[in-house]
């Protein structure tokens, strides 16, 4: 019987080639989009799940609490936390401390090969008890036994040693002793929330097990079994308050490892995370697109019912049951969907390199056989769901009626088709407006005033302390394409330090981000001073010093704050000259004097409101050269900068970053989201238009005689086109009316504002 159904289905498909092509084409494009979206969503949901017992692994994080009660969520924790948990919490199976590179660049040498590396992490010996890594050479127990051991990933091993066995060989790292390779592991999966190329012992930092004061570390814990997270957190809080003798107000809590990539956007994330909202939005778009394709099929099937009306009538006359007719029509629907699936898989595999380039992922459609099985099951369901109404509708034809003459525009079916077209148009309009608003938001980001000028600014990095830094500054200032130069310890828009400070005599402590910079830094970035001045070599008191022995209160340098810092610290006028408590050592108070106030500027993504920021000047701490270029022949200028570098520092590789590119990376996920969203919207509209084209073509064919009579009576082409378009225009207007409240209420994930920060669900995006 099934063979019979298939023969008839193939015969009918061949007979109606145009409509079959439109049905299969629309479904194939819709399915291809859905396959790729589901593949993307599956990838996003798979982060960190390669670790054994991932459900029992957590990251311990904290809220940094200011005196006014405001909280600043932070991913870091003190080094003493892991040893304390290991000792005092019996439910802990393993706990490890991780110390990232914090923006430091390491010069690593082996023989004649010298490379600058960033992804060098430190961890204790329990790291491999918490995280699952595949060992190529060595094992977890002997991976990092002492301060001279180093673990390489497979790619870093090949980079330095080629195909030779790296075990037991030496690497020289600036600032460390020679390191012996004790293990080689497979590269961490892309679906991990952090990555490293080199791993050395945490003990290279000295004995830090009792350090509760520095929050430069990351703590991960694996529990023996499922835990009550609230009770577990309460134990950590109790332990912290008992151990910390500074009266800290920080609040600790835990994050499931599997939630970090999609549900964590804390300060000091090891790598930029994604957002669960993107998963929801892309899932919704996938449903919309496949719904549009299914509606196309249903509309065409019911609209073209008259073509097969006589066939069905004859079948009924000779004894065909309604059940057998329904099965026949459902077989055709499922067959069309299966053919569309094959075309969709081919199309998806064809475009997947472009998708990977667009999303920054390495998706592979054929890598997971279970995914293809689910795709097949989904296709069978889609075929049945999309074909059930047309099947029931056509199987219900009365033989007498259809043999006398059948019209496909019966009231019930016609109203359903109109309703489905309205649904298609509503979805399309919502997606179009969404794409427009997302594009406007991205344009706003690109054109917004940041409060500083990062254009044509290059930051030259160095891997370790070098001599004669001022000599390099003096030499490159002679280059025609160089306008200004300043030194700093980091980069605005990159990593910076934090410190909890307060104005002298005030109990109001606030967490302030700060950067160590040299003279002229504000001029290089064109950061505008609101009052006071920047650092100058004319004022020795501007530079930080270690203080004197004896005085209980002493000023150790100057500081420049932004407007937000002045506001949050509640500094009254006059601001210049006020003293900020910077450090305290037992009874000795170390102050810095405010010498200037800058206007607010964005130093992180515009997702975040502008936070308090300060600048200090510590001679010798600089590890970056920030260079403002004229913009004329940048390539030649960069070549001269490199030649000058190589002449002064021949053993140090030349490495640089353009600051505007660094800022652009802050919005990389939004830019990718915009591109993918727009592509999907265009494809969704194309599928809807394909179905509408088929319906319009069929409607015109059904009214050929009417059109001929009208033209004989004098109707123009415009009149005929208007007549045929009127019904569809009415549906567009209805869809527009329906879509307006949807557009105006919670359709986009973010809305940026000029003062920084964003609302996740705008009240009304039409405003």
C-alpha positions as CSV (number, residue, x, y, z in Angstrom):
1,X,0.0,0.0,0.0
2,X,2.8,2.4,0.9
3,X,4.4,1.7,-2.5
4,X,1.1,2.6,-4.2
5,X,0.9,5.8,-2.2
6,X,4.5,6.8,-3.1
7,X,3.9,6.1,-6.8
8,X,0.8,8.4,-6.8
9,X,2.6,11.0,-4.8
10,X,5.6,11.1,-7.2
11,X,3.2,11.2,-10.2
12,X,1.3,14.2,-8.7
13,X,4.5,16.0,-7.9
14,X,5.8,15.6,-11.5
15,X,2.4,16.8,-12.8
16,X,2.5,20.0,-10.8
17,X,6.2,20.9,-11.1
18,X,5.9,24.6,-10.4
19,X,4.0,24.2,-7.1
20,X,6.1,21.3,-6.1
21,X,9.2,23.3,-6.7
22,X,7.9,26.2,-4.6
23,X,6.8,23.9,-1.8
24,X,10.1,22.0,-1.7
25,X,12.2,25.2,-2.2
26,X,10.4,27.1,0.6
27,X,10.6,24.1,3.0
28,X,14.2,23.4,2.1
29,X,15.3,27.0,2.8
30,X,13.3,27.0,6.0
31,X,14.6,23.7,7.1
32,X,18.2,24.7,6.3
33,X,17.8,27.8,8.5
34,X,16.3,25.7,11.2
35,X,19.0,23.1,11.1
36,X,21.7,25.7,11.4
37,X,19.9,27.6,14.2
38,X,19.4,24.3,16.1
39,X,23.0,23.4,15.5
40,X,24.1,26.9,16.9
41,X,21.7,26.6,19.9
42,X,23.0,23.0,20.6
43,X,26.5,24.4,20.5
44,X,25.7,27.2,22.9
45,X,24.1,24.8,25.4
46,X,27.0,22.4,25.3
47,X,29.6,24.7,26.9
48,X,31.7,23.0,29.7
49,X,29.7,19.8,29.5
50,X,32.7,17.9,28.4
51,X,33.9,17.9,32.0
52,X,33.1,14.8,34.1
53,X,30.4,15.4,36.7
54,X,29.9,18.9,35.2
55,X,26.6,19.1,37.0
56,X,28.5,19.1,40.3
57,X,31.1,21.7,39.4
58,X,30.7,25.3,40.5
59,X,32.5,28.6,40.4
60,X,32.7,30.6,43.6
61,X,32.1,34.3,42.9
62,X,31.2,37.3,44.9
63,X,29.3,40.6,45.1
64,X,31.7,43.4,46.1
65,X,29.6,45.5,48.5
66,X,30.3,49.2,48.9
67,X,29.5,51.1,52.1
68,X,26.3,52.5,50.6
69,X,25.1,48.9,50.0
70,X,25.5,48.9,46.3
71,X,26.8,45.6,44.8
72,X,29.3,45.0,42.1
73,X,29.1,41.3,40.9
74,X,32.6,40.0,40.4
75,X,33.9,36.6,39.1
76,X,37.1,36.7,41.2
77,X,37.8,35.4,44.7
78,X,40.8,35.4,47.1
79,X,43.6,32.8,46.9
80,X,42.9,31.6,50.5
81,X,39.3,30.5,49.6
82,X,40.2,27.1,47.9
83,X,42.5,25.9,50.7
84,X,40.0,26.8,53.3
85,X,37.2,25.0,51.5
86,X,39.4,22.0,51.0
87,X,40.0,21.8,54.7
88,X,36.7,22.8,56.2
89,X,33.9,21.5,53.8
90,X,33.6,17.7,53.7
91,X,31.1,17.9,50.8
92,X,33.9,19.1,48.6
93,X,35.5,16.4,46.3
94,X,38.1,18.8,44.8
95,X,38.7,22.5,44.6
96,X,41.2,24.5,42.5
97,X,42.5,28.0,42.2
98,X,43.1,29.5,38.8
99,X,45.2,32.6,38.1
100,X,44.9,33.9,34.5
101,X,47.5,36.1,32.7
102,X,45.6,39.4,33.5
103,X,46.7,40.9,30.2
104,X,50.4,40.1,30.7
105,X,52.4,39.1,27.7
106,X,55.1,36.5,28.2
107,X,58.2,36.1,26.0
108,X,58.7,32.3,25.6
109,X,61.9,30.9,24.1
110,X,63.0,27.6,22.9
111,X,66.2,27.5,20.9
112,X,66.0,30.1,18.2
113,X,62.2,30.4,18.5
114,X,61.0,33.4,20.5
115,X,57.3,34.1,20.7
116,X,55.0,36.4,22.7
117,X,52.2,34.5,24.4
118,X,49.2,35.6,26.3
119,X,47.3,32.5,27.3
120,X,49.6,31.4,30.2
121,X,47.6,30.4,33.3
122,X,48.6,29.3,36.7
123,X,46.7,26.6,38.7
124,X,47.3,24.4,41.7
125,X,47.7,20.6,41.5
126,X,44.0,20.0,41.9
127,X,43.1,21.6,38.6
128,X,42.8,18.2,36.8
129,X,40.7,16.8,39.6
130,X,38.1,19.5,38.8
131,X,38.4,19.8,35.1
132,X,38.6,17.0,32.5
133,X,41.5,17.2,30.1
134,X,42.7,14.6,27.6
135,X,46.4,13.8,28.2
136,X,48.5,13.2,25.1
137,X,51.6,12.7,27.3
138,X,51.9,12.6,31.0
139,X,49.0,12.3,33.5
140,X,47.0,14.4,35.9
141,X,48.8,13.3,39.0
142,X,52.3,14.4,37.8
143,X,51.3,17.3,35.6
144,X,52.3,20.2,37.7
145,X,54.3,18.9,40.7
146,X,56.5,22.0,41.3
147,X,57.3,25.5,40.3
148,X,59.5,24.4,37.3
149,X,56.8,22.3,35.6
150,X,54.7,23.4,32.7
151,X,51.8,21.8,30.9
152,X,51.4,22.5,27.2
153,X,48.4,22.1,25.0
154,X,48.9,20.0,21.8
155,X,48.9,23.1,19.6
156,X,51.5,24.9,21.7
157,X,53.6,21.8,21.8
158,X,53.6,21.6,18.0
159,X,54.4,25.4,17.8
160,X,57.6,25.0,19.8
161,X,58.7,21.4,19.2
162,X,57.0,20.4,16.0
163,X,56.2,16.7,15.9
164,X,58.9,15.9,18.4
165,X,58.0,14.6,21.9
166,X,58.0,17.7,24.2
167,X,58.1,15.7,27.4
168,X,61.1,16.7,29.6
169,X,62.2,19.6,27.3
170,X,62.8,23.1,28.4
171,X,61.0,26.4,27.7
172,X,62.5,29.7,28.9
173,X,59.9,32.2,30.1
174,X,60.8,35.9,30.9
175,X,60.4,36.5,34.6
176,X,60.5,32.8,35.4
177,X,63.1,30.1,35.6
178,X,63.4,27.5,32.8
179,X,60.3,25.3,32.8
180,X,60.3,21.6,32.2
181,X,57.4,20.1,30.1
182,X,55.7,17.6,32.3
183,X,52.5,17.0,30.3
184,X,50.9,17.7,27.0
185,X,47.1,17.8,26.8
186,X,44.6,18.1,24.0
187,X,43.5,21.7,23.2
188,X,40.6,22.7,25.4
189,X,37.3,22.3,23.5
190,X,36.0,25.5,21.9
191,X,32.9,24.9,24.0
192,X,34.8,25.9,27.2
193,X,34.3,29.3,29.0
194,X,38.1,29.7,29.3
195,X,41.2,28.5,27.3
196,X,44.9,28.4,27.9
197,X,48.0,27.3,25.9
198,X,50.4,26.9,28.9
199,X,49.7,26.0,32.5
200,X,52.2,26.4,35.3
201,X,52.0,25.9,39.0
202,X,50.2,28.4,41.2
203,X,53.1,28.2,43.6
204,X,55.2,30.3,41.2
205,X,53.4,33.2,42.9
206,X,54.8,32.2,46.3
207,X,52.8,31.1,49.3
208,X,49.4,32.6,48.9
209,X,47.2,30.1,50.7
210,X,46.4,32.5,53.5
211,X,45.8,35.6,51.3
212,X,42.2,36.7,51.8
213,X,42.9,40.3,50.7
214,X,43.6,40.0,47.0
215,X,40.8,39.1,44.6
216,X,42.9,38.1,41.6
217,X,42.0,34.5,41.5
218,X,39.2,32.1,40.3
219,X,37.9,29.3,42.5
220,X,36.2,26.2,41.1
221,X,34.8,23.5,43.3
222,X,33.6,20.0,42.5
223,X,31.2,18.5,45.1
224,X,30.8,14.8,45.9
225,X,27.1,14.8,45.1
226,X,24.3,17.2,44.3
227,X,24.1,20.0,46.9
228,X,21.7,22.6,48.3
229,X,23.3,25.7,46.7
230,X,21.9,28.1,49.4
231,X,23.2,26.0,52.2
232,X,26.6,25.6,50.5
233,X,26.9,29.3,49.9
234,X,26.0,30.0,53.6
235,X,28.9,27.8,54.7
236,X,31.3,29.8,52.4
237,X,30.0,33.0,53.8
238,X,30.5,31.8,57.4
239,X,34.0,30.6,56.6
240,X,34.9,33.9,54.9
241,X,33.7,36.1,57.8
242,X,35.5,34.0,60.3
243,X,38.8,34.2,58.3
244,X,38.7,37.8,57.1
245,X,39.8,40.2,59.8
246,X,39.2,43.4,57.8
247,X,35.5,43.3,58.4
248,X,34.7,42.8,54.7
249,X,31.1,43.0,53.5
250,X,31.5,40.9,50.3
251,X,28.8,38.3,49.6
252,X,30.0,35.0,48.1
253,X,27.8,32.8,46.0
254,X,28.2,30.0,43.5
255,X,27.5,29.5,39.8
256,X,26.9,26.1,38.2
257,X,29.7,25.6,35.7
258,X,27.2,24.8,32.9
259,X,25.5,28.2,33.4
260,X,28.6,30.4,33.1
261,X,28.7,30.8,29.3
262,X,25.1,31.8,28.8
263,X,24.0,33.2,32.2
264,X,27.1,35.1,33.5
265,X,28.2,38.6,32.7
266,X,30.2,39.4,35.8
267,X,33.1,41.8,36.0
268,X,36.4,40.0,35.2
269,X,35.0,37.1,33.2
270,X,37.9,35.0,31.9
271,X,36.6,35.3,28.4
272,X,33.5,37.1,27.0
273,X,30.4,35.0,27.4
274,X,27.3,34.7,25.3
275,X,23.7,35.4,26.5
276,X,20.9,33.0,27.0
277,X,18.7,35.6,25.4
278,X,20.3,35.0,22.1
279,X,19.4,31.4,22.4
280,X,15.8,32.3,23.0
281,X,15.6,34.7,20.1
282,X,17.2,32.4,17.6
283,X,15.0,29.6,18.7
284,X,12.0,31.8,18.2
285,X,13.2,32.8,14.8
286,X,13.7,29.1,13.8
287,X,10.1,28.4,14.9
288,X,8.9,31.5,12.9
289,X,10.8,30.4,9.8
290,X,9.6,26.8,9.8
291,X,6.1,28.1,10.5
292,X,6.2,30.4,7.5
293,X,7.4,27.5,5.3
294,X,4.6,25.2,6.7
295,X,2.0,27.8,6.1
296,X,3.2,28.1,2.5
297,X,2.6,24.4,2.0
298,X,-0.8,24.4,3.7
299,X,-2.0,27.4,1.7
300,X,-0.8,26.0,-1.6
301,X,-2.3,22.6,-0.9
302,X,-5.7,24.0,0.0
303,X,-5.7,26.6,-2.8
304,X,-4.7,24.0,-5.5
305,X,-7.3,21.5,-4.2
306,X,-9.4,22.1,-7.3
307,X,-6.7,20.5,-9.5
308,X,-7.1,17.2,-7.7
309,X,-10.8,17.5,-6.9
310,X,-12.0,15.2,-9.7
311,X,-9.3,12.6,-8.9
312,X,-10.6,12.5,-5.3
313,X,-14.2,12.4,-6.4
314,X,-13.6,9.5,-8.8
315,X,-11.6,7.6,-6.0
316,X,-14.6,8.0,-3.7
317,X,-17.1,6.8,-6.3
318,X,-15.1,3.6,-6.9
319,X,-15.0,2.9,-3.1
320,X,-12.0,4.7,-1.6
321,X,-12.4,5.4,2.1
322,X,-11.7,8.7,3.7
323,X,-9.0,7.1,5.8
324,X,-7.1,5.8,2.7
325,X,-7.3,9.3,1.1
326,X,-6.0,11.0,4.2
327,X,-3.1,8.5,4.3
328,X,-2.4,9.1,0.6
329,X,-2.3,12.9,1.0
330,X,-0.2,12.7,4.2
331,X,2.2,10.4,2.4
332,X,2.6,13.1,-0.2
333,X,3.2,15.8,2.5
334,X,5.8,13.7,4.3
335,X,7.5,12.8,1.0
336,X,7.8,16.5,0.1
337,X,9.2,17.3,3.5
338,X,11.7,14.4,3.3
339,X,12.9,15.6,-0.1
340,X,13.1,19.2,1.3
341,X,15.2,17.8,4.2
342,X,17.7,16.3,1.8
343,X,17.9,19.6,-0.1
344,X,18.1,21.5,3.3
345,X,21.0,19.3,4.5
346,X,22.9,19.9,1.3
347,X,22.2,23.6,1.4
348,X,23.2,23.8,5.1
349,X,26.4,21.9,4.5
350,X,27.1,24.3,1.6
351,X,26.8,27.5,3.6
352,X,28.1,26.2,6.9
353,X,31.6,27.7,6.3
354,X,30.0,31.1,5.9
355,X,27.9,30.5,9.0
356,X,31.0,29.6,11.0
357,X,32.7,32.8,9.8
358,X,29.7,34.8,10.7
359,X,29.3,33.3,14.2
360,X,32.9,32.6,15.1
361,X,32.1,29.0,15.7
362,X,33.1,25.6,14.2
363,X,29.8,24.0,13.6
364,X,29.6,20.7,11.8
365,X,26.3,19.4,10.6
366,X,27.5,15.8,10.0
367,X,29.6,15.4,13.2
368,X,26.6,14.2,15.3
369,X,24.5,11.4,14.0
370,X,21.9,11.8,16.7
371,X,21.3,15.3,15.5
372,X,20.5,14.0,12.0
373,X,18.1,11.4,13.6
374,X,16.3,14.1,15.5
375,X,16.2,16.2,12.2
376,X,14.6,13.2,10.5
377,X,12.0,12.8,13.3
378,X,11.2,16.5,13.2
379,X,10.7,16.4,9.5
380,X,8.3,13.5,9.8
381,X,6.3,15.5,12.4
382,X,6.4,18.6,10.2
383,X,5.1,16.7,7.2
384,X,2.3,15.2,9.3
385,X,1.5,18.6,11.0
386,X,1.6,20.6,7.8
387,X,-0.3,18.0,5.7
388,X,-3.1,17.1,8.2
389,X,-5.4,19.9,7.4
390,X,-5.1,19.8,3.6
391,X,-5.5,16.0,3.8
392,X,-8.7,16.2,5.9
393,X,-10.0,19.1,3.8
394,X,-9.5,17.4,0.4
395,X,-10.6,13.9,1.8
396,X,-13.9,15.5,2.9
397,X,-14.9,16.5,-0.7
398,X,-18.3,15.1,-1.7
399,X,-18.1,13.1,-5.0
400,X,-21.3,14.7,-6.4
401,X,-20.1,18.2,-5.8
402,X,-16.6,17.8,-7.2
403,X,-17.7,15.9,-10.3
404,X,-20.2,18.7,-11.1
405,X,-17.5,21.3,-10.7
406,X,-15.5,22.4,-7.7
407,X,-14.3,25.8,-6.6
408,X,-11.3,26.0,-4.3
409,X,-12.4,29.3,-2.8
410,X,-15.0,27.8,-0.4
411,X,-15.6,30.1,2.5
412,X,-14.0,28.0,5.3
413,X,-10.8,27.2,3.4
414,X,-10.5,30.7,2.0
415,X,-10.8,32.2,5.5
416,X,-8.2,29.9,6.8
417,X,-5.8,30.8,4.0
418,X,-6.3,34.5,4.7
419,X,-5.7,33.9,8.4
420,X,-2.5,32.1,7.7
421,X,-1.3,34.8,5.3
422,X,-2.0,37.4,8.0
423,X,0.2,35.3,10.4
424,X,3.0,35.2,7.8
425,X,2.8,38.9,7.2
426,X,2.7,39.7,11.0
427,X,5.8,37.6,11.6
428,X,7.6,39.2,8.6
429,X,6.8,42.7,9.8
430,X,7.9,42.0,13.3
431,X,11.2,40.6,12.0
432,X,11.7,43.5,9.6
433,X,11.2,46.1,12.3
434,X,13.3,44.1,14.7
435,X,16.2,44.1,12.2
436,X,15.8,47.8,11.6
437,X,16.0,48.6,15.3
438,X,19.0,46.3,15.9
439,X,20.8,48.1,13.0
440,X,19.9,51.4,14.5
441,X,21.3,50.4,17.9
442,X,24.5,49.1,16.3
443,X,24.8,52.4,14.4
444,X,24.3,54.2,17.7
445,X,27.1,52.3,19.2
446,X,29.5,53.0,16.3
447,X,28.7,56.7,16.3
448,X,28.3,57.4,20.0
449,X,30.7,59.7,21.7
450,X,32.9,57.6,23.9
451,X,34.5,60.5,25.8
452,X,37.9,59.6,24.3
453,X,39.4,59.3,20.8
454,X,40.6,55.7,20.0
455,X,40.9,56.4,16.3
456,X,44.4,55.9,14.9
457,X,45.7,55.0,18.3
458,X,48.1,52.0,18.4
459,X,49.1,50.4,21.6
460,X,52.5,48.7,21.5
461,X,52.8,45.8,24.0
462,X,55.9,44.5,25.6
463,X,56.4,41.1,27.2
464,X,58.6,42.1,30.2
465,X,60.4,45.0,31.7
466,X,62.7,46.6,29.2
467,X,65.4,49.2,29.6
468,X,65.5,52.7,28.0
469,X,61.8,53.0,27.6
470,X,62.1,56.8,27.2
471,X,64.7,56.2,24.5
472,X,62.0,54.5,22.4
473,X,59.6,57.3,23.1
474,X,62.1,59.9,22.0
475,X,63.0,57.9,18.8
476,X,59.4,57.3,17.6
477,X,58.5,60.9,18.2
478,X,60.9,61.7,15.4
479,X,58.7,59.6,13.0
480,X,56.7,61.8,10.7
481,X,53.5,59.8,11.2
482,X,53.6,59.9,15.0
483,X,51.8,62.8,16.7
484,X,51.9,61.9,20.4
485,X,53.2,59.1,22.7
486,X,52.5,58.1,26.3
487,X,53.2,55.1,28.4
488,X,50.8,53.1,30.6
489,X,50.5,49.8,32.5
490,X,47.5,48.7,30.6
491,X,45.0,50.1,28.1
492,X,41.7,51.9,28.4
493,X,39.2,49.4,27.1
494,X,41.3,46.5,28.4
495,X,42.0,45.1,31.9
496,X,42.5,47.5,34.7
497,X,42.9,47.3,38.5
498,X,40.4,48.1,41.2
499,X,40.7,49.5,44.7
500,X,38.2,50.4,47.4
501,X,38.8,54.0,48.5
502,X,37.2,56.8,50.3
503,X,37.8,60.6,50.8
504,X,39.7,61.5,53.9
505,X,37.3,61.7,56.8
506,X,34.4,60.1,55.0
507,X,33.1,56.6,55.7
508,X,31.8,56.3,52.1
509,X,34.0,53.6,50.5
510,X,33.6,52.9,46.8
511,X,35.2,50.5,44.4
512,X,37.2,52.5,41.8
513,X,38.8,51.1,38.6
514,X,42.2,52.6,38.0
515,X,45.0,52.6,35.5
516,X,48.7,53.4,35.9
517,X,49.6,55.9,33.2
518,X,52.5,58.2,32.3
519,X,52.7,61.9,31.5
520,X,50.7,63.0,28.4
521,X,48.3,60.0,28.4
522,X,45.2,62.2,28.4
523,X,46.5,64.2,25.5
524,X,47.1,61.0,23.4
525,X,43.5,59.8,23.9
526,X,42.0,63.3,23.9
527,X,40.3,62.7,27.3
528,X,38.9,66.1,28.3
529,X,39.7,67.5,31.7
530,X,36.7,69.0,33.5
531,X,38.9,70.7,36.1
532,X,42.5,70.5,37.4
533,X,45.2,69.0,35.2
534,X,46.8,65.7,34.1
535,X,50.2,64.3,35.2
536,X,53.3,66.3,34.5
537,X,57.0,65.9,35.0
538,X,57.0,69.4,36.4
539,X,55.3,68.1,39.6
540,X,57.3,65.4,41.3
541,X,54.5,64.9,43.8
542,X,52.3,63.5,41.0
543,X,54.2,60.2,40.9
544,X,53.5,57.4,43.3
545,X,56.1,56.5,46.0
546,X,56.3,53.9,48.7
547,X,56.0,56.4,51.5
548,X,58.2,57.2,54.4
549,X,59.0,55.4,57.6
550,X,57.4,57.0,60.6
551,X,54.5,59.4,59.7
552,X,51.0,57.8,60.4
553,X,49.5,60.0,57.6
554,X,51.3,60.7,54.4
555,X,50.6,61.6,50.8
556,X,52.2,59.2,48.3
557,X,51.1,60.6,45.0
558,X,48.5,62.2,42.9
559,X,45.3,60.9,41.3
560,X,43.0,61.9,38.5
561,X,39.3,60.9,38.8
562,X,36.4,60.8,36.4
563,X,33.1,62.6,37.1
564,X,31.4,59.5,38.2
565,X,34.1,58.7,40.8
566,X,33.7,62.3,42.2
567,X,29.9,61.8,42.4
568,X,29.9,58.3,44.0
569,X,32.5,59.3,46.5
570,X,30.4,62.4,47.4
571,X,33.4,64.7,47.1
572,X,32.3,68.3,47.8
573,X,33.7,71.3,46.0
574,X,36.5,72.2,45.7
575,X,37.5,68.8,44.5
576,X,41.1,69.6,43.5
577,X,43.4,69.0,46.5
578,X,41.1,66.7,48.4
579,X,42.8,63.5,49.6
580,X,41.8,59.9,48.9
581,X,42.7,57.1,51.3
582,X,44.5,54.7,49.0
583,X,46.1,52.2,51.3
584,X,46.3,51.4,55.0
585,X,49.1,49.5,56.6
586,X,48.2,48.9,60.3
587,X,48.1,52.4,61.7
588,X,49.7,54.2,58.7
589,X,47.3,55.9,56.2
590,X,48.5,56.4,52.7
591,X,46.7,59.1,50.7
592,X,46.7,60.3,47.2
593,X,45.8,63.9,46.3
594,X,43.3,64.7,43.6
595,X,45.0,66.8,40.9
596,X,42.4,66.6,38.2
597,X,38.9,65.5,37.2
598,X,38.2,64.2,33.7
599,X,34.8,64.2,32.0
600,X,33.2,60.8,31.9
601,X,34.3,58.4,29.2
602,X,33.4,54.8,28.3
603,X,36.1,52.3,29.3
604,X,34.0,49.2,28.9
605,X,31.0,48.2,26.8
606,X,28.1,50.5,26.6
607,X,26.1,47.7,28.1
608,X,27.5,48.9,31.4
609,X,26.9,52.3,33.0
610,X,30.0,54.4,33.4
611,X,31.7,53.4,36.7
612,X,34.2,55.3,38.9
613,X,37.6,55.5,37.3
614,X,41.0,56.9,38.4
615,X,44.5,57.3,37.0
616,X,47.7,57.2,39.0
617,X,51.3,57.6,37.8
618,X,53.8,55.0,39.1
619,X,57.3,55.3,37.4
620,X,58.6,51.9,36.1
621,X,55.2,50.2,36.0
622,X,54.5,51.0,32.4
623,X,54.2,48.1,30.0
624,X,52.5,49.7,27.0
625,X,53.4,52.5,24.6
626,X,50.2,54.3,23.5
627,X,50.9,56.1,20.2
628,X,48.7,58.6,18.4
629,X,49.2,58.4,14.6
630,X,48.6,61.2,12.1
631,X,46.7,58.9,9.8
632,X,48.8,59.5,6.8
633,X,50.4,56.3,5.4
634,X,49.8,54.2,8.5
635,X,51.5,51.2,7.0
636,X,54.7,53.1,6.5
637,X,54.5,54.5,10.0
638,X,54.0,51.0,11.5
639,X,57.0,49.8,9.6
640,X,59.1,52.6,11.1
641,X,57.8,51.9,14.6
642,X,58.8,48.2,14.2
643,X,62.2,49.1,12.8
644,X,62.9,51.4,15.7
645,X,61.7,48.7,18.2
646,X,63.9,46.1,16.6
647,X,66.9,48.4,16.7
648,X,66.5,49.1,20.4
649,X,65.2,45.7,21.5
650,X,66.3,43.1,19.0
651,X,65.4,40.1,21.3
652,X,61.8,41.3,21.9
653,X,59.2,40.6,19.3
654,X,57.2,43.7,18.1
655,X,53.5,43.4,19.0
656,X,50.8,46.0,18.8
657,X,47.0,46.5,19.0
658,X,44.9,49.3,17.5
659,X,42.7,50.7,20.3
660,X,39.6,51.1,18.1
661,X,39.8,47.4,17.2
662,X,40.0,46.5,20.9
663,X,36.9,48.6,21.6
664,X,35.1,46.9,18.7
665,X,35.7,43.5,20.3
666,X,33.6,44.7,23.2
667,X,30.6,44.6,20.8
668,X,31.6,41.5,18.8
669,X,28.7,39.4,20.1
670,X,26.2,42.2,19.3
671,X,27.7,42.7,15.8
672,X,27.5,39.0,15.0
673,X,24.0,38.9,16.4
674,X,23.0,41.7,14.1
675,X,24.4,40.1,11.0
676,X,22.9,36.7,11.7
677,X,19.5,38.2,12.6
678,X,19.4,40.2,9.4
679,X,20.3,37.2,7.3
680,X,17.6,35.1,8.9
681,X,15.0,37.9,8.5
682,X,15.8,38.2,4.8
683,X,15.4,34.4,4.4
684,X,12.2,34.4,6.3
685,X,10.8,37.2,4.1
686,X,12.0,35.4,1.0
687,X,10.2,32.2,2.1
688,X,7.0,34.1,2.8
689,X,7.2,36.0,-0.5
690,X,7.7,32.7,-2.3
691,X,4.5,31.4,-0.9
692,X,2.7,34.6,-1.6
693,X,4.0,34.5,-5.2
694,X,2.6,31.0,-5.7
695,X,-0.8,32.1,-4.2
696,X,-1.0,35.2,-6.4
697,X,0.0,33.1,-9.5
698,X,-2.7,30.6,-8.8
699,X,-5.3,33.3,-8.1
700,X,-4.5,34.9,-11.4
701,X,-4.9,31.6,-13.2
702,X,-8.3,31.0,-11.6
703,X,-9.5,34.4,-12.8
704,X,-8.1,34.3,-16.4
705,X,-11.6,34.5,-17.9
706,X,-12.6,37.4,-15.6
707,X,-9.4,39.3,-16.5
708,X,-10.0,38.7,-20.2
709,X,-13.6,40.1,-20.0
710,X,-12.4,43.1,-18.0
711,X,-9.7,43.9,-20.6
712,X,-12.3,43.6,-23.4
713,X,-14.4,46.1,-21.5
714,X,-11.5,48.6,-21.3
715,X,-9.7,47.8,-18.1
716,X,-6.0,48.8,-18.1
717,X,-3.1,46.7,-16.8
718,X,-2.9,48.9,-13.8
719,X,-6.6,48.2,-13.1
720,X,-6.1,44.5,-13.3
721,X,-2.9,44.5,-11.1
722,X,-4.7,46.6,-8.6
723,X,-7.7,44.3,-8.6
724,X,-5.5,41.2,-8.0
725,X,-3.4,43.0,-5.4
726,X,-6.3,44.4,-3.4
727,X,-7.0,41.2,-1.4
728,X,-3.4,40.8,-0.4
729,X,-3.0,44.5,0.5
730,X,-6.0,44.1,2.9
731,X,-4.2,41.3,4.6
732,X,-1.0,43.3,4.8
733,X,-2.9,46.1,6.6
734,X,-4.4,43.7,9.0
735,X,-1.0,42.2,9.7
736,X,0.5,45.7,10.3
737,X,-2.2,46.6,12.8
738,X,-1.6,43.3,14.7
739,X,2.2,43.7,14.6
740,X,2.3,47.2,16.0
741,X,1.6,46.3,19.7
742,X,4.0,43.3,19.3
743,X,6.7,45.6,18.0
744,X,6.2,48.1,20.7
745,X,6.5,45.6,23.5
746,X,9.6,43.6,24.4
747,X,11.0,42.4,21.1
748,X,14.7,43.2,21.3
749,X,17.3,42.0,23.8
750,X,19.0,45.4,24.5
751,X,18.6,49.1,24.1
752,X,21.7,51.2,24.6
753,X,21.6,54.6,26.1
754,X,24.0,57.5,25.6
755,X,25.1,57.6,29.3
756,X,26.0,53.9,29.2
757,X,24.0,50.9,30.3
758,X,21.1,49.3,28.5
759,X,17.6,48.1,29.3
760,X,17.1,44.5,28.4
761,X,13.5,44.9,27.5
762,X,12.6,48.4,26.3
763,X,9.1,49.6,27.2
764,X,8.4,50.8,23.7
765,X,10.9,50.4,20.9
766,X,8.9,52.7,18.7
767,X,10.0,55.6,20.8
